[in-house]
């Protein structure tokens, strides 16, 4: 396992490859002039899949890098700042 991730690097790569396939499918839907609501549904599904990967990585970061021995900040205030900054970046779309 890499950097304390629950999912291995190989598992993360497979998930991201599936998401990449979803995005290619969305592109094809647009090229084929598919019904807009169907395209929007697929965009939502791809976003949800990316959010799931990001939340998993964030969870592991908190558990391994901040609480554990992963090289993150040791000061609790700095840990909270780092975690909240990451959450803020995830929510700022």
C-alpha positions in Angstrom: 0.0 0.0 0.0 1.2 3.5 -0.8 1.2 6.2 1.8 -1.3 4.5 4.0 -4.1 4.4 1.5 -6.8 1.9 2.3 -7.0 1.2 -1.4 -3.7 0.2 -3.0 -2.2 2.3 -5.8 -3.4 -0.4 -8.2 -7.0 -0.3 -6.9 -7.0 3.5 -7.1 -5.6 3.4 -10.7 -8.4 0.9 -11.7 -11.1 3.2 -10.2 -9.7 6.2 -11.9 -9.5 4.3 -15.2 -13.2 3.5 -14.9 -13.9 7.1 -14.3 -11.9 8.0 -17.3 -14.0 5.6 -19.3 -17.1 7.3 -18.0 -15.9 10.6 -19.1 -15.0 9.2 -22.6 -18.6 7.9 -22.7 -20.0 11.3 -21.8 -17.9 12.8 -24.7 -19.4 10.2 -27.1 -22.9 11.0 -25.8 -22.3 14.7 -26.6 -20.9 13.8 -30.0 -24.0 11.6 -30.7 -26.4 14.4 -29.6 -27.8 12.3 -26.8 -30.6 13.7 -24.7 -29.3 16.4 -22.4 -30.7 14.9 -19.2 -29.0 11.6 -19.9 -25.7 13.4 -20.4 -26.2 15.4 -17.2 -27.0 12.1 -15.3 -23.7 10.7 -16.5 -21.8 13.8 -15.5 -23.3 13.5 -12.0 -22.3 9.9 -11.8 -18.7 10.7 -12.8 -18.5 13.5 -10.3 -19.8 11.2 -7.6 -17.2 8.6 -8.5 -14.4 11.2 -8.3 -15.8 12.5 -5.0 -15.7 8.9 -3.6 -12.1 8.5 -4.5 -11.2 11.9 -3.1 -13.0 11.2 0.2 -11.2 7.9 0.5 -7.9 9.6 0.0 -8.8 12.4 2.5 -9.9 9.8 5.1 -6.6 8.0 4.7 -4.7 11.3 4.9 -6.3 12.1 8.1 -5.7 8.7 9.6 -2.2 8.1 8.4 -0.5 11.5 7.7 -2.2 13.5 10.4 -2.9 11.1 13.3 -0.3 8.5 12.3 3.3 8.6 11.3 3.0 9.9 7.7 5.0 13.0 7.8 2.2 15.5 8.1 2.1 18.4 10.5 2.4 17.4 14.2 0.8 20.5 15.7 -3.0 19.9 16.2 -3.9 23.4 14.9 -1.7 22.9 11.8 -3.3 19.4 11.3 -6.8 20.9 11.5 -5.8 23.7 9.1 -4.4 21.3 6.6 -7.5 19.0 6.8 -9.9 21.9 6.5 -8.0 23.4 3.5 -8.3 20.0 1.7 -12.0 19.8 2.5 -12.4 23.4 1.3 -10.7 22.6 -2.0 -13.1 19.6 -2.5 -16.1 21.7 -1.8 -15.2 24.8 -3.9 -16.4 23.7 -7.3 
